[in-house]
Amino acid sequence: MFALNFYSELYDDLLLSNRKTATIRLGDKADKYQDGMIVWVTVGPRFGRRQKLFAAILDRVEVKPIAELSPRDIERENPELRSQDEVIALLTRIYGEFVTPAHNCTVIYFSRVDE
């Protein structure tokens, strides 16, 4: 079983309220995540203890340059973000590396599965 892990201080409330329905990950993750997969959505530190919030189905997985992110991609990642520059700042903060509009990212759209 695969998981989409999120940092609790950034995303816990958005995930639980179903306001976050996509994630933007730096790099090409299409080999790992594919349309139709069922994954756990978890929160917690990168190499620490994580808490399972719910299961989700991956509706769509797209790889594209950050420069091609649509306003809808950005809003579904985080309703408080408005621009590609804000996404770049967020990815730089999360991944700890210099990110540009030319970097590829993977947009993963997911829907909660009621168990």
N, C-alpha and C positions, 0 to 999 in steps of 0.2 A: 504494500500500500504506500502510495506517495503522499506527501503533505505539502501544503502551501503554508509556510510559517511567516508570521508577521510579528513585529515588535509591539508588545502590548501598550507601551506608552504612546505610540503613534496611532494604532488602529483598533484597539479593543472595542471602543464604543461604536465606531463606524461599522465594524463587522457584525456586532450583536444587533444593531438596529437595521441591518440590511441596506445601509447607505453606501457601502463599498461592495461593488459587484465585479470589479476587475482589479488586476494587479499589473504593474509595469515593472518588469525585471530587466536589469542591464544584461545585454548579450543575447545570444540565440539559444533559447531553452526548448526549441521545438523537438529535439530528440528526447527530452525528458518528459515534457508535458504534451499531450495530444488531445484533440477534440474527443469528447465522450468519456474521458477518464473520470473515475470517482476518486477523490482525494479527501484527506482530512484537512480542515482549516484549523491551524493551531496558532497560539500566541506564546511568545517567550523569547528569551535571549538566544543569540546565534548558537552557542555551544552549551546552553544550559537546559534546565527543565522547562518543558513546554506543556501547555494545557490545550487539550482538544476542545474546540468550540462546537463544530458541527462537520458533517460530511457535505461535500459539494460535488457537482458534476461540472466538468470543464466544457462550456458551451462552444468556445472558439479560442484558438491559439494562433496569434499572428506575430510574425517577425517583421520589423520595419525600422528605419532610422527614426530617431527621436524627432527629427525635423518633420516627419510625416504623421505624427500623432494628431488625431482630430480633437476638437473640443470635447466630444463625447468620450473618447478614450480617457482624457484627462479628468473629466468630471466623474467617471465611473471609478477611477483610481482613488480619487479623493475629492468630494464635492467642494472643498475649500480651495483647491488649486484652480487656477484660471489660464495659465500659459505654459508653453514649452519650457520657458526659462525657470518657472517654478518647479517643474518636473526635474529639470537638470539639477537644480539646487538640492532637491530631495534625494535624487539618486547619488549625487556627490556625497551627501551627508551619510546615507545608508552604506554605500560601498567604499567610501573613503578614498576615492580616486577621482582624477579630473575627468569630467564627462562633457561631451560636446553634442551639438545637434546631429552630427554625423555618426555618432555611436548607434549601433543597432540595439534594439530592445525587443523584448517579447511582451506582448499584451495578452494576458490570460483573462478571459471573461468566464465567470463562474456563477452558478446558481446553487443556493442552499438546497440540500436534500433532507426532507423530514424523515426521521427514522421511526 
